[in-house]
């Protein structure tokens, strides 16, 4: 009796590993396919948006190159490790589909930028906004102008964003503590597609930085980099 239970547990474990391996192989195949033609060079890249309002849009200078290096080393995605810095509506802006915003201060989009960014997101682009502590109030005001008909929705821990490549059963990881609030991943959706992800009270970008910048424990840095990888992969396969 006990032997049968033990053998069944082993069988379930082995089957779960096989299913996970098949899932990862399918994802890798999809990533190879979708990464072709992502930019002029056929490689994936991240465009950091230079916004107005006085906030430090350039914060965490080593974060994106480190994240892209991690993605290159741990997935089949071909990446360009040099981030693009764009202004909404300029020529470089239209050369990419994945955008990133961070900072500690105020963020503002003028009416023309609001229309351009909104249309680009509704037409297939993806925006990740990472609050670096201090961005929250002005960003929430900006997003209400960007999508007045939509609300930021809290993503549950069961959402595929947290399980599409690496598994995060507890949801968004916490890198730095500020106001004793839990980390939250909030999204704006166009039907079923996540077009804007807002990571709040997490500080993912700090976790992507060079180790000597914040001296975070290596396990925290790895969790942040893995979560960033999930964000990129989910944006590509959803």
N, C-alpha and C positions, 0 to 999 in steps of 0.2 A: 504493500500500500504506500508506504513512505517512499519506496524506490520509484514507483509510478509517478508520484507527485513531483519528486526530484527531477525525473526524466522529462516530465511535461514542462516544468519550469525552464529547464535547459533548452528544450525545443522552442518555447515561446521567445526566449532570449535570442537564440540563433536566428529565428525567423525575423525578429525585430531588427537585428543587425543587417540581414539580407535586404529587408524592405528599405532600411535607411540607405544602404549602399546603392540600391536601384534608384532611389529618389535623388541621391547626390549625383549619380551618373546622368540622369535625365536633366537635372539642373545645369550641370556642366555643359551638356550638349546644347541646351537652350542658350547658355551664356556665350558659347563660341559663336552661335548663329547670330544673336542679337548684337554682339559687340562689333561685328563687321559693319563698317560704314557709320559708326557712331560720330566720327569727326572726319575732317579732311584727310587725316592720316590713317583712318580705319581703327583708331584706338579710343578707349573710353577716357574721358577727362571730366573734371569738375570745374565749373565756372563760378568763381566767387563774385558776388554782386557788390559793386561799390555804390552805396546808397548815400542819400543826403540826411541831414538832421543833426549831425555832430557826433554820432556814434563811431566807435573805432571798427569800421567794417573790415579792417586789415588784421584784426586780432588773431592770435595763435598762428603765427606765420609758418611754423613747422608742421602744423597739424595735417593739412591736406596732402602734402608730399609724403608724409609718413603713412597716412591711411592708404594712399594709392600704391605705395610700395608694399604694404601688407596685402592688399588685394591682388597685386601682381604675383606675389610669392605664394598665396594660398588658394587661388582660384585659377580658372583657365581664361580669365578676362585679360585681354591685352590692353595695357593702360599707358597713358602719357602722364608721367609723374609730375610734370610742371603744371601747377594750377593756372587756369586762365582767369584774369581779372577783367570784368566787364561792367559796363554801365548799361542799364536797361535801354534797349533800342539801338545801341551802336552795332557796328558790323560784326564784331566778335560775339555779341549776344545771340545772334541768330545761328551761330555755328555749333551750338550745343543744345542739349536737352536736359542736362542735370545741373542744377544751380544750388548754391550754398550761401547762407547768410549767417553771420554771427556778430557778436559785439557786446559791449557793456552799456551803451548809451542809447540815445534816441535814434529812431529810424523813421524816415519820411519818404514817400513816393509822391511826386507831383501828379496831377491828373493824367497827363500823357503817359507817364511811366506806369501808372495804375492800369490803364487800358491795355497797354502793350504787354505787361506781365500777365495780366488776367487772360488775355487771348492766347498767349504762348502756352500757359499752363493748361488751358482748356483744349489746346490743339496738340497735346502729347508730351509737353515738358513736365519736369518734376522739380520741386523746390524743397530743400531741407533747411529749416531755420533752427539754429541751435542757440538757445539763450545762454549767454556767457555771464549771466547775473547782471541785470540792469536793463536788459532789452525788452523785458516782458510787457510793461505798460504801453509803450509806444508801438510795439509790434502788434498787439491785440487791436489797437486803434487802426493801424494800417491795414490789417487783414479784414476788418469790417468794411473798409472802403473798397478793398480789393474784391471781396465776395460778400456784399451786403445781404444776399439771399441765403447764405450758408453760415453754419456755426462750426467752430472747432469741436470735434468729437473726440472723446477719450478712447484710445485704442485698448481693448481688453488684452489681458495677458495671453489669451488664446489666439490672438491675431497672427496671421501667417508671417507678418513682419518679424516676429520674434522667434520663428521656427523654420524659416525658408532655407537656411544654410547652417548656421549655428543655432543651438537651442538656448532660449532664455525663458525658462518656465516662470520666473518672477517678473518678467517684463523688462522694461528699460533699466539698465544698470545705473548705479549712482557712482559718480566719480568724485565730486566735491560736495561737501555739506555747506549750506548757506543759512537757510531759515527753518531747518528741521522739517522741511516738507518732502513728501515722497516724489521721486522722479515721475514725470508723466510724458507720454507720447500722445500728442493730439494731432488730428488730421482734418483736412478739408478734402471732400470726395466729389468727383464728378461721376455720378451714377455709382458704379462699383470701383472706379479707379481712384486710388490715392494720388492726388496731385500736389498736395502740400503737407509736409510733415513738420510739426513743431515739437522739438524735444526741450522740455522745461524742467528745471531743477535737477539736471543730470550732469551738465558740463562735459559732454562727450568730447568736444574739441580740445579741452584741456588734457583729456586722456590720450588724445592722438599726438600731442606735442612730444618733442624730444624729452627723454627721461629727466635730463638735468634742469628742465624748465620748472617743473613742479615737484620733482622727486616723489612722484606717486609710486606705490608698490607695483611691481611688474604684473601681478595678477589683475590689478585694476586697469592698467594700461591695455593688457590683452583683452579684457572684457570690452573696453571701449572700442578697440580696433575691430573686434569681432562684430560688435553691434553696428559699427559703421559699415562693415562689409555686408551685413544683412540688409541695411538700408539701400545700398547700391544695388544688390542683387534683386531685392524686391521691386525696386523701381524699374528694373529691366524685364522681369518675367511676369509682372502682374497683368 
